[in-house]
Amino acid sequence: MNEHTPLKETNSSDRVRLQRHLEAHGESLDAVLRQIRADADVHESDILRAMIGSLEHRRDEAVRQRLRLLARELLNSFQESLVEVPGAYAGPEFDAALRWHAARLTDL
């Protein structure tokens, strides 16, 4: 998925795939974003869940755009200094977590 990806109708398998990803990795994504934004009140996975829950038979450009923006935010945060934020990612390989989440969002 990139800026040139054509719009397509959302189908149920796309929604299910994103829902499953968020169920398995949403908390980790939120923790990484909390660290990047230095904000303990980040809940992007909930926002995405709400967006995909309301997409029945509509174009999914809003979700695609949000995923692109999140992936870009992750990629632009490599090697940034970290601050202590409650609920933020605390793993030793922060840049690896950034890359992993950016790649998964791009795949979706």
N, C-alpha and C positions, 0 to 999 in steps of 0.2 A: 504494500500500500504506500503510495506517495502522492504528491500533489496532482499527478496526472492520472491517477486511478479513476476510471470512469465510475459514475454513480450506478448503483444497481439496486434493485429491490431487496429489501431485507428479507431473508427467508428464515424459517424457524431454526435451521441448523446453525446459521450464523449467530443467532441469539443464544442458542443453547451452548455453543462453543464459548462465547464470551461469558455467559453466566457461569459455566463450569470453571473457567479460568479465574474469575473473580472469587468464586467459592474457595478455590484452592490457594490463590495467591493474592487476593485482595488486601488482606491485612498486611502482608509484607510490602506490597506496593504502597499502601498508605504510610507505613513506617518509613520507607525510603523517602517519600515525598515530604513527610514531616521533617526529616533531617534536612532535605534540600531547602525547604521554605523556612526552616527554623520556627515552625508553627505546630504546636501540639494538637491543634484542632483541624486536622486534615482528614477528610473522609471521601476521597475521590472514588473509591470503589462503590460507596453507597450512591453517589451521583450517577455513576455509570449504570448501576443496577436499575435505578429509577428511569434513566433514559431508555434502556433497552426494553424495559417493561411496558413502555408506552409507544412502541414502534410498529404495532401491528399494521402490516400492509402499507407502510410509508417508506419513503427513501431514508436511508440511514446516514445521510451526510453529517448530521450533527454529531453522531457518535464517532464517525470516522474522523471528523475534525478534532474532536476532543482527544481521541487516541493519538492522533498526529502531534497535537500540542503537548500532551504528556510525554510522549517519546522524545520530542525535541527538548523539553525541559530536563529530562533525565540525561540526555546526551550532552547538554550544555553544562552539566554540573560536575563533570569529571575533574578530579584533583582539586576540588574546592575545599577550603578549610571547614571543619566540622565544629558545630557547637552542640552543647548538651541540651537536648529537647526531650521532655517527657513523652514516651511512646514512640520515639523515633528509632530508626534502624541503629542497632548497636553492634552489628557484626564486624569482624575484623577486615573483611574484604568489601568495603563500601563501593569502590569503583566497579568491582565485579558484579555486585548487586545492581548497580545502575545499568550496566551493559545488559545483564540478563533481563531485567524488566523492560528496558527499551526494545530489545529484540522481540520479546513476547508480545508487546503492544503493537509492534510493527507487523508481526505475523498475523495478528487478529484482524 
